[in-house]
Amino acid sequence: MDPILLNSISVFLVQIGSRFLTLDFTDAQKKLVQHPWVQSIILFAMFYVSTRNLWISFGLILFYNICLYFLLNENSSYNIYTRKWLKEEGFTSSLQDKTNVYYKNMANIVDS
């Protein structure tokens, strides 16, 4: 059997099996697993098991973090969403408009 196909099938089975695996974490362990650095390490391990290549795994984790924390984050100044879409979908109702925040902060500095 082709090693790439076998590897893909095994990773798929691990992903499916992990969904039904129940682990009893303590509160401290749950908090630790929710930390972004720990999640990145776990994701890196998953990428490494899938690819068996250290550099490809680093590249995938870098790509994932750039997408998650910059390009697909509506709070980032580098996001790829349009302001129109964010307003239509209601995301800016929970966020302050960056321009208004900037002007308000500048007004506070000038008034001081």
Secondary structure, DSSP 8 states (H G I E B T S, - for coil): --HHHHHHHHHHHHHHHHHS------HHHHHHHTSHHHHHHHHHHHHHHHH--HHHHHHHHHHHHHIIIIIT-TTSTT--S-HHHHHHHTHHHHS--HHHHHHHHHHHHHH-
